[in-house]
Amino acid sequence: MKKKVIIIGGGIIGLSSAYFLHLEGHEVVVIEKKDLTEGASFENAGYLIPSHIVSLASPGMISKGIKWMFNSSSPFYIKPRLNRDLFSWGMKFVKSCNNRHVEKSISIIKGINELSKSLYQEMHRSNIFDFHLVNDGLLMAFKTSKAEKEELKTMKIAQDLGLDVSLISPLKVQELQPNIKMNIQGAFHYRCDSHSTPSLFMKGLERYLISNGVKILKNSTVQSFNLKNKTIKSIETNTGIFDGDYFILSAGAWSENLIKPLGILLPVQAGKGYCINASKDLRITIPAILIESKVAVTPMKEFTRFSGTMEICGINHNINKKRVEAISRAASKYYEKFSISIKNKKEAKSALRPLSPDGLPFIGRHSAYSNLVFATGHSMMGWSLGPATGKLVSEIISNKKLSLSIDAFNPERTYGV
């Protein structure tokens, strides 16, 4: 039966949800607070990553976090501040940082990533709109034996799960990418991964949705919810009142504060990531993560993107120059005779990722309101998991059999169990 669905948030999760809901024949309205030209769905590494099977909440992150929090240019930085929500999130994060959680999450993360990648590829083959998608895999490049040993553990787990990955020498890396030398001891080549150019995909998907009757209301901010019993009847925005049969929360880093008036406490912290779009370097052809520096390198359609660092400092887009310089230095350390220009560094951007305490997204209904569906908290996997989340959301609302279990993504789950 056709339903009217209001989607709050027009990033990759929101637009993917709109896409699959439209295919199911529902009436869809997307409420987006900005103009759909920037944000985490535009400023990300563009990776489709079945290889990333270990969540952010893993053993060792606590000690690393304590060490790094005193260094504002470190890969993972938590700015100390007195904030009740941050403290609550931090306690849940600590509870989740254990081997039991990692082992339990590995197959879950792999499953939803593989579903999402297959949906990206299906959309690409259908040619309903043109976007950039390349299946050249991903290099996890290392300079030290310590990094090699740590990643070797992940590689073995990935191989046991059937993912296509192997350890390759610097010479083999040079053969794959002959026009530039990497100063590394070796790399793990995850041939199961792909990459894209986010802005091209987002613009193409937006055009497709609008041309097919989906309403996308930009610069529209949710101001209040109109409730009756355990149902959301409508939302009030600065551009009008919108009623619906279902409401999807896909507001990313803004999700936690947005639904507090509903009496729902959702543990989401904004994680600020940075990216530098360098002039396209045709020598760099294979995406890579520079392990020690935690910097991602992506040869996109019209430029080469360097992105990285994670800074938990609340909702703001301030640019920390130290973090930009850290990304730039990493590029020069790993790629011989390569540097990022001053102009490119000055144009660096930041975007906010919605971090859940255990690294898993929130997907599914909430018991507080019968017609509220969550699709947020994807941490650093939002781009990779966009289509899969949209597909699952459409199946929930259409009362169809789910493509995979969403028990682990329950918005009301407990942590550390």
N, C-alpha and C positions, 0 to 999 in steps of 0.2 A: 504494500500500500504506500502511495506517495506521501511523503512527509515534508514539512518545511523545517529546514535545518539552518540555524544561525551559528556560524563559525567565528569565534573571537580570536583573531590573530591570522594574518595573511602571509606568514613565512612559509617555508618549505612544508611544514607539517599541515598548516591550514589549507594551502592551495592543493596539496596532495589529497587531503580529505575531501575538498570540494570536487576534485577530479573524479574520484571513485564514487562519491555520492551522486554526482551528476550521471555517471554511467548507470547507476541503479535507478535513475528516474526521479530522484528527489528534487525539490525546489531548494536552492542553496543561496544563502546570503553570507558574504564574508565581511566582517567588520575589522578594519585595519587602522591602527592608530597613526601610522606614518604614510608615506607615499609610495611604498614598495620600490625603493631604489637603493636601499642600504639596510644594514643590520646583519645578524649572524647568518641569514640565508643567502647573503651576497658575499660577505667577507669570511669565507672559510676555505679550507684546502681542497674542497671538491672531491674528496675521496669516497669511493664505495668500497667498504673495507670488511669483508668477511674475516680477514686476518686478525682484526682487533678483538680478540676473544677475552681479554682480561680487562675487567672493569677498573675504573679510576680508584675505587675503594678496594685496595689490595694490601697485603702485608708489606711493610716497608714504607708505605706512603706517610705514616705517622712520623717516623723518624726523619724522613726526607723533608716533610712539611715543617717540622720544628727547625731543622737546619736552614731551610730556604726562607722561612718567614722573616729572617733578619737581613735578607738580601733582596732588595727591590728589583734586581735584574735577574733573579733566579727563574727557572722554568715554571715553578709552581709557588705562587706567593699569596699568602693570606695576610692582608693588612690588619694588624691588631686594632680592634675597636670594641667598645661596649655596645653590644647589640643582642637583644634577647633571641631574635630569630637566628642569628649567626651561631650563637652558643648552642641552641637546640639542634640546629643542623649539624654542628660540629660533633656533638655527642652521638648523634645517629651515624655520622661518618665513621667515628672511632669504633663503634659497635660493629660496623660492616667490614672493617679492615681485618679480615681473617681468612685463613685458607679455606674454611668451610664455605664461606660466601663465594670466593673465587671459583672453587670447584663446581659449586651449584650453578653459577652464572655462565660458565663457559659455553655449554651447549645452547643455553637460552640466547646469548648474544650472537652466537654463530647462526642459529636458526633464523632470527629476525633479520640479520644482515644479509643472509643468502636470499631470503624472500624478497627483500627490498632491491637487491641487485638484479634479480630476475625480472622484477617489475620495471625497473629502469630500462633494462634491455628490451623488454616487450614494448614499452612506450617508444623506444628508439626505432625498433623495427617497424612499428605501425606507421611511422612517419606522419602522425597527426600534427606535429609541429617539430621543427628542426632544432636540434641541440647537439652540443659537443659531448661525445662519449668515446673514450679510448680504453682499450683493454690490454695495456702494456705491463700490468702488474705494479708492484711497489717495492722499492729497495729500503730495507732497514739497514742503514749504513753506520758502521762503527769504527772508532779510532783506537779503542782500548780493549784489552783482553777481558776486563771486568764487564763491559757492556756486551761483549760477545757471549760470555757465559750466561748472563741474565736473559738475553734474547734467545739463546739456544734452548732454554727451558720452554719458552713459548713456542718455538718452532717445533719441538718434539710433540707438544700437545696438539698443535695445529695439524701436524702430519698424521697423528693418531685419529684425528677427526676427519681425515680425508682431504685436507686442504693442500693445494699444490704450492709447496715452498721448499727451498733448498738453500744451503749455505754456499756462497760463491766467492771466488777470490777477487782481488783488485784487478787482475788481468781480465777476468770474465766480465767484470763491471765495465772495463774499458772497451771490451768487444761490443757490449750492449749499447754503449754510449761513447763512440769512438772520438768525438770531437772535443771532449773536455776531460781532463784528468781529475779524479777525486782523490784527495789525500786521506785514505782510509786503510784499515787493515783487512777489510772485507765487508760483505753485506749479505743479508738474508733476502732472497728474492721471492716475494709473495706474488706468484703469477696469478693467483685467484682474485686479485684486486683490480679495480679500474679507477679512472678519474674523469672529471668533467669540468666544465666552466659554469659555475653556479649562476652568474648573472644571465647568461644566454638561456639556460633552462627556465629560470624564473620568469623572464620576459616572455618566452614562448608559451609557457603554461598559462600565464595571465591572459595573453591574447586569445588563446584557445578557449579558456573558460568564459571570457566575456562574449566571444562570438557565438557561444553555445548557450547563452541565457543565464549564466551565473552572475549574480550581482556582486561586485567588489566595491565596497565603500571605503575610500581612502581618507586619511586624516579624520577618522571617526573614533572618538574616545568613549569607552563605556563609563558611565557615571553612576548608574545604580541598577539594581535588579528588582523586578516586580514579582513577588512570590505569592503563591496560594497553596496552603498545606505543605506538601513536600514536592512542589512543582514550581519551576521557573516559568512564569507566564510570558514575560517580555523583558527586554533590557532597554534602558534609556541611555542615549548617547547625545553628543553635542550636535548630531545631524538628524536625530529623530528617535522614535520609539519603534522597536522591532519585536514582534511576537513570533513564536515558533513552537514546533512540537518537540524539537530537541535543540540543545545548546552544547556546542563543543568548545572546550577550553584548550586553545593552542596558542597561548599568549607568551610562550617562552619564559624568559627571565622575569617577566612582569606578572606571571601567573599567581605567585604567592600573595602579593599585595592585592591583586584584583579580586580574589575570592574571599578575602578576610571578612568583608561585610556579610557573607553567607554563613559565617560561623565555621568555616572550614580552614584548618591549619595545614597547609601543604608545604613540606620542607623543600624549598627551592632557593638556591643562592645564585646570584648572577656571577658567572665566571667570565672575566674579560679576556678575550684573545686579541692578538694584534696581527696585522698582515701588511706586507709591503709588496706592491705591484711593481716589479722591476721591468724595464724595457725587455721585450721578448728576446731571450737568448736561445738561438736555434741550436746551440751546442748541448743544452740540457734537454733531453728528450724523455728520460725516465723519471717518474715521481719518486721522491725519496724522503724518508724521515731520518734526520741526522740525530742519532740516538742520544748521544751525550748532551747535546744542546736542546733536545726536544723541539726541533724546528722542522716544519714540513715544507717541502719544495714541490711545486706543481707547475709543469709546463702547460699553461692554459692556452686558449685559442689565440689571444692577442697579446699576452704578456706572460711573464714567469712570476709566480706568486711564492713569496716566502712568508710563512705564518707560524705562529707559535706562542708560547708562554701562556700561563693561566693565572689570572690575578683576581682574587676574591676580595672585592672592595666596595660592594654595594652597587646600586644602579647609578652609573655615571659613564661617560664616554671620554673622560680625560685621557690624554696621551702621555704616557710616561716615557720620556726620551731614553731613559736607561734601558728600557725593555726593547725599544726599537733598535738601539745600538747593539744589544745582545743578539738579536736576530741577524743583523747585518754582519757582525763579527763571525757568527757561525757560518754564514754563507762563504765568507772568504777563507775560513779555516778548512772547510771541506772541499771546496772547489778551487783548483789551482788557477791562478791568474784571473780571478773573478772578484768583482766588488760591486756593491749596490751604490748608485749615485746619491749624492746629497739631496738632489731634487726628489728622487723616489722616496728617500727616508722622510723628508718633510711632508710628503703626501700619505704617510702611513695612516692606517685606519684601525679602529678598534670596534669590537662587537661583543655582545653579551650572550653567553651560553647559559641555558637553564640547568644548573647542576643539582642532581638528586643526591642524597647521602650515600647511596649504594651503587651509583653509576648506571642504574637501570631506569628507563623511562616510566612515566605514569600513563597507562593506557587502559581505559575501561570506565564503567559506570561508578558513581559514588552513591552510597546508601542515603546520604543526606537529601538528595533530590533525584527523583526518578528519571528525569529527562536531562540530566547533566552527564556528559561524557568527557573524560580527561584524555588529552593527547599532548603531553608536555613533559619537561624534565629529562630531555634526551642527552643532557651533558654535552660531550664533544662528538656525539654520533648523530646529531640531528640531520645533517645532510644525507648521511648514509641511510638513515632509517625513515626518511620522509615518505616514500611511496608505500612501504610496508605498514606504517602507522595509518596512513590514509585508507589503505585497503581494509585494515582491521576495524577502523572506525565505521566505515561504510557497512561492514558485515554486522557489527553490533547493532546499528540503527535499523538495518534491513532485516534483522532477526535471521541471519543466515549462519551456516556453519562457519566457524572461524578457521582461517588458513593455518593458524597455530595457536597453541595455548597462551593465554594472557595472564595466567595466575600470578606469575612473577612480577607483572607490571601493575598489580592492584594498587590504586591510589591510597588505599587505607592499610597497606601492609605494615608489619612491624620490622624492626631492624635488629640484626645480630642474632637471629635464630636460625 
